[in-house]
Structure formats: structure tokens, C-alpha cells
Amino acid sequence: MSTKKLGRQVFFWSMAIWASVLLSGCGSEYLVLHPKGPVAETQYNLIKISVILCALIVVPVLALTAFIVWRYRDTPDNKAPYKPNWTHNTTLEVVWWGIPVVIVALLGYFTVRDTYALTEPPNKETKPITIQVTSLDWKWLFTYPEQNIATVNYVPIPAGVPVQFELTSDAPMNSFWVPQLAGQTYSMPGMAMGLWLQADEPGEYYGSGANFTGEGFAHMQFKVIAKPQAEFDEWVKQAKNTSPAMTKADYEKLSKPGLSERLTFSSFPAGLFEEIVKKNGHGHEHMNHYKNNLKSETGAANQHDTSGMTHTNHH
């Protein structure tokens, strides 16, 4: 194959790859690359660091691959040296082992640092609120233990205020994900998981289930609606005054497989979230440790009544 023909093929495939990458983004927005809160911002920065560190390996390897293919091509006019008995070069060994080891160590450092940082409130100067999340087939139930209200498939929050989400499932395991505000966290039967989240500014943010759970999986979407504190307080007041109360029968009906529109309830049965955790596993052995960790992070004054709850798992 002539050098000119090889050059044309390399150019063609390069353009094809670039076209595929660029066209794949047409008409859509990569939400995870547009963070709107401190938690998502930290994760976005970790993504950038990871891409840069990985590129330090991937780009030279691809360049060297292309060079080697061209330099040692099997053509009559190729004058590349032929060394069939060559076996070792100390300098090269240090380069191709040393550089990856350093890069992996750096990547591990940044990952551990940010992972542990995200287990704490993103803003320790502001009192957080707690929202309990239960994934169902195929809908999301949000209960507000401090306000004693509940919603389905949408979750208003005050902008600029840290939110401690507590997650469980009364259905198959799912994954709670709001790309612009935080990374995904599993909701699992018999466990209470924790996720900090904060929206820096008012707006509506897309959320979804990111774990396949059957027929209605594609419809497990919700909106996180960040409001100024005054508007959030007014919404709570309106929900208390105009919405029906949730009974145990209402919850049993809601928990059955099926889709649901947005719903609002002025109250919900006391201890509902804790009962859901306990009935699906060893909830009484899982929750107090989680609550003690949360208490040490946010202070006793910010805790709601969670009597009878013991240990959790963190992912």
C-alpha cells in the first residue's frame, strides 16, 4: 500500500469518527456536563480530571499505534530496521510501566478525596432539609418528614439549601439520578441510602430511574423543582391546605405496579418510610448507624424523629 493511499484512508476514518461524535450530540444536551449545584460540580470536576489523566495514556498509545503501523509496514521500499532478537529496553520499560502507575495513583487520590467529601453537607452554614425517597413500580414517592407532606413524581426543594435524600425501595432495586445536581445512588429494598444534593439556583431539573426495573421503567422520571425559600414555604402551606391526606390504603394502592401522574398529599402515615425499610429486610439493623452519621454531619438540631432505626449501607 502506497503512503498516499494510506494517508487517504487514515483521513477518511478520522473524519468518520469525528462526524459520529459530533452528530451524536445534535438535538440533545449532556446534562451531566452542565452542573447546577456544588455536588454535581464536584463530580463534574472529577470527570474532567479523569478524562485528562486517561488521555495522557490513550492519546500517546493511539499515536504510537498509528506510527508503528506506518513505520514498520511491509513494503519493498521500507527501510525500518529488522531486529528479531530484540527483547528488552530498560528505558522503555520504565516509561510504559512508570507513567501508568503514576496516573492511576493520581486518579485514585482524586476519586477518594471527592467521594469522601460528598458524604458531607455541601453547605454547612445552612440548615439542611430531609426528603425520603421510595422507588416503586413505576413511580417515585417523596415524603417530607419535617413538613409532613408527600409528593409523587416531582420533588420541590428550596434553592441554595442542602437536601439530605434518604432512599429505599418498595419494589426491585432502582437508581435515583438527577444529572445536573448529583450522581446516581441506588435505592434498595431493606436499606436506607443517603445522598446529599443542592441546587444553586431556582429551576426544574430532570431526574430519572437509571436501573432497569421492568415494563414501566422508561416512565420512571421526575422533576426536582428548586424554588426560592419563600416560594417553597408557600408551596408547603398550599399543599397542607388544599391536598388530600395519604392513608395506608392510598399507599398500598400506589405501591402496586403501574404508572402515576404527579400527586400531592397534605400528610402521610407516621413512620411510613421506616416501615418500608423494615418490611423489606433487616431495617431495624440498618438505620441507627446511618442516622448517627447524619447527626454528626449536620448537628442534632437538624434531625427529625427516627426512633427505632439502626445501620445502613453506603455506595
C-alpha positions in Angstrom: 0.0 0.0 0.0 1.4 3.4 -1.0 2.0 6.2 1.5 -0.6 8.4 -0.3 -3.3 5.7 -0.3 -2.6 5.0 3.4 -2.9 8.7 4.2 -6.3 8.9 2.4 -7.7 6.0 4.4 -6.4 7.5 7.7 -8.0 10.8 6.8 -11.3 9.2 5.8 -11.7 7.2 9.0 -10.7 10.1 11.2 -13.4 12.3 9.6 -15.9 9.4 10.0 -15.1 9.1 13.7 -15.3 12.9 14.3 -18.6 13.1 12.4 -20.1 10.3 14.6 -19.0 12.0 17.8 -20.3 15.4 16.7 -23.6 14.3 15.3 -24.4 12.1 18.3 -24.9 15.3 20.3 -27.3 17.0 17.9 -30.6 17.9 19.4 -29.7 16.9 22.9 -27.8 18.3 25.9 -25.4 16.4 28.0 -26.9 17.3 31.4 -24.2 15.7 33.4 -21.8 18.2 31.8 -23.9 21.2 32.9 -23.8 21.0 36.8 -26.2 23.4 38.7 -25.1 22.6 42.3 -22.0 22.0 44.4 -22.3 18.2 44.5 -22.7 17.9 40.7 -19.9 20.5 40.3 -17.5 18.3 42.3 -18.4 15.3 40.3 -18.0 17.2 37.0 -14.5 18.3 38.0 -13.7 14.7 38.8 -14.9 13.7 35.3 -12.6 16.3 33.8 -9.6 15.2 35.9 -10.3 11.6 34.9 -10.5 12.4 31.2 -7.3 14.4 31.3 -5.4 11.7 33.1 -6.7 8.9 30.9 -5.9 11.0 27.8 -2.3 11.1 28.9 -2.3 7.3 28.2 -4.8 6.9 25.5 -3.6 9.7 23.1 0.1 8.6 23.1 -0.9 4.9 22.7 -3.1 5.7 19.7 -0.5 7.9 18.2 2.2 5.3 18.7 0.0 2.6 17.2 -0.6 4.6 14.1 3.2 5.4 13.8 4.2 1.8 14.3 1.8 0.6 11.7 3.2 3.1 9.2 6.9 2.8 10.2 7.0 -1.0 10.1 4.6 -1.6 7.2 5.5 -4.4 4.9 6.6 -2.7 1.6 9.7 -3.2 -0.6 10.8 0.4 0.0 10.5 0.3 3.8 13.9 0.7 5.4 12.8 0.2 9.0 15.4 -1.9 10.9 14.6 -5.5 11.4 15.6 -6.8 14.9 14.0 -10.3 15.5 16.1 -10.9 18.6 15.4 -7.6 20.4 13.9 -8.4 23.8 14.4 -5.6 26.4 14.9 -1.9 26.9 15.1 -0.6 30.4 14.2 3.0 29.5 11.0 1.9 27.6 10.1 -0.5 30.5 10.3 2.4 33.0 8.2 4.7 30.7 5.4 2.3 29.9 5.1 1.0 33.5 6.0 4.1 35.5 3.7 6.6 33.8 0.5 4.4 34.1 1.3 3.7 37.8 1.6 7.5 38.5 -1.6 8.2 36.6 -3.6 5.5 38.4 -2.3 6.8 41.7 -3.3 10.3 40.9 -6.7 9.1 39.7 -7.2 7.1 42.9 -6.3 10.1 45.1 -8.8 12.5 43.4 -11.5 9.8 43.4 -11.1 9.0 47.1 -10.9 12.7 48.1 -14.1 13.7 46.3 -16.0 10.6 47.2 -15.5 11.2 50.9 -16.1 14.9 50.5 -19.6 14.2 49.0 -20.7 12.3 52.1 -20.9 15.6 54.0 -23.3 18.5 53.5 -22.3 20.7 50.6 -23.1 23.8 52.6 -22.5 23.5 56.4 -23.6 27.1 57.0 -27.2 26.5 56.0 -29.6 24.2 57.8 -30.5 21.2 55.5 -33.8 19.6 54.9 -34.5 15.9 54.7 -36.6 14.2 52.0 -37.3 10.5 52.0 -37.4 8.7 48.6 -39.1 5.4 47.9 -38.9 3.9 44.4 -42.0 2.0 43.4 -43.2 0.2 40.2 -43.0 2.5 38.3 -43.1 5.8 40.1 -41.2 7.8 42.8 -42.7 8.7 46.2 -41.2 11.6 48.1 -42.0 12.2 51.8 -41.0 15.2 53.8 -40.8 14.2 57.4 -40.3 17.8 58.7 -43.2 19.2 56.7 -45.3 16.1 56.9 -46.3 16.2 53.2 -45.7 13.8 50.3 -45.5 14.0 46.5 -45.3 11.6 43.6 -43.1 12.0 40.6 -42.0 15.5 41.5 -40.0 17.0 44.4 -39.9 20.7 45.2 -36.8 21.8 47.2 -35.6 25.2 48.4 -32.8 26.6 46.2 -29.5 27.1 47.9 -30.3 24.7 50.7 -28.6 21.4 51.2 -31.0 18.4 50.9 -30.4 15.1 52.5 -32.2 12.4 50.5 -32.8 9.1 52.2 -33.6 6.4 49.7 -35.1 3.0 49.8 -37.3 0.8 47.6 -40.6 -1.0 47.9 -40.0 -2.7 44.5 -37.0 -4.0 42.7 -33.7 -2.1 43.2 -33.6 1.1 41.3 -31.2 4.1 40.9 -32.0 7.7 41.8 -30.3 10.2 39.4 -30.5 13.9 38.9 -27.7 14.6 36.5 -27.4 18.3 37.0 -27.5 18.1 40.8 -25.8 14.9 41.9 -24.6 11.5 40.7 -26.8 8.4 41.0 -27.4 6.4 44.2 -29.2 3.1 44.4 -32.5 2.6 46.2 -32.6 -0.9 47.6 -35.3 -2.9 49.5 -34.5 -3.2 53.2 -31.8 -0.4 53.1 -31.7 3.3 53.6 -29.2 5.0 51.4 -28.0 8.6 51.7 -27.4 11.3 49.1 -26.6 15.0 49.5 -27.9 17.4 46.9 -28.2 21.1 46.4 -29.5 23.4 43.6 -27.6 26.7 43.4 -30.4 28.5 41.6 -34.2 28.1 41.0 -35.3 25.9 38.1 -36.6 22.5 37.1 -34.1 19.6 36.9 -34.6 16.3 35.2 -34.4 13.2 37.3 -34.9 9.5 36.5 -34.5 5.9 37.5 -31.2 4.7 36.0 -31.7 1.0 36.7 -33.9 -1.3 34.5 -36.9 -2.5 36.5 -39.4 -3.8 34.0 -42.2 -2.8 31.8 -42.7 0.8 33.0 -39.0 1.6 33.5 -38.9 4.2 30.8 -41.6 6.3 32.5 -39.8 6.5 35.9 -39.0 10.1 35.5 -39.4 13.0 37.9 -38.7 16.7 38.2 -36.7 18.4 41.0 -38.2 21.8 41.3 -35.9 24.3 43.1 -37.8 27.3 44.4 -36.7 30.4 46.4 -37.2 29.7 50.2 -40.3 31.9 50.4 -41.9 30.2 47.4 -41.0 26.8 48.8 -42.6 27.7 52.2 -45.7 29.0 50.3 -45.9 25.7 48.3 -45.8 23.7 51.6 -48.6 25.8 53.1 -50.7 25.4 49.9 -50.1 21.6 49.9 -51.2 21.4 53.5 -54.4 23.3 52.9 -55.5 22.0 49.5 -54.3 18.4 49.1 -55.8 15.2 50.5 -54.1 13.2 53.2 -52.4 9.9 52.3 -53.8 6.9 54.1 -52.2 3.4 54.4 -54.8 2.3 51.8 -53.6 5.1 49.5 -50.0 3.9 49.8 -50.9 0.3 49.2 -52.7 1.3 46.1 -49.8 3.5 45.0 -47.3 0.7 45.6 -48.9 -1.6 43.1 -47.2 -1.9 39.7 -48.4 0.8 37.4 -47.8 4.4 36.2 -48.9 7.5 38.0 -49.3 11.2 37.3 -48.0 13.9 39.7 -49.7 13.7 43.1 -49.5 15.8 46.3 -50.6 14.8 49.8 -51.1 17.1 52.8 -49.8 14.3 55.1 -48.7 10.7 55.2 -48.8 7.9 57.8 -46.3 8.4 60.5 -43.2 6.3 60.2 -44.1 5.2 56.6 -40.5 5.3 55.3 -39.2 3.4 58.3 -41.8 0.7 57.9 -41.0 0.3 54.2 -37.3 -0.2 55.0 -38.0 -2.7 57.8 -40.6 -4.8 56.0 -38.2 -5.4 53.0 -35.2 -6.7 55.0 -33.3 -6.2 58.2 -34.2 -2.5 58.5 -34.0 -2.5 62.3 -30.4 -3.5 62.0 -29.6 -0.9 59.3 -30.7 2.5 60.2 -29.4 4.0 63.6 -25.8 3.9 62.4 -26.8 5.9 59.3 -28.8 8.4 61.5 -25.8 8.8 63.9 -23.5 9.5 60.9 -26.0 12.1 59.6 -26.3 13.6 63.1 -22.6 14.1 63.4 -22.6 15.8 60.0 -25.5 18.2 60.4 -26.0 18.6 64.1 -28.7 17.2 66.4 -30.9 20.3 65.8 -31.4 19.3 62.2 -32.7 15.8 62.8 -36.3 14.6 62.6 -37.7 11.8 64.7 -36.3 8.5 63.6 -36.8 6.3 66.6 -36.1 2.6 66.1 -33.8 3.0 63.1 -30.4 1.4 63.1 -27.4 0.8 60.5 -27.2 1.5 56.7 -25.0 0.6 53.7 -23.2 3.3 51.7 -22.4 3.0 48.0 
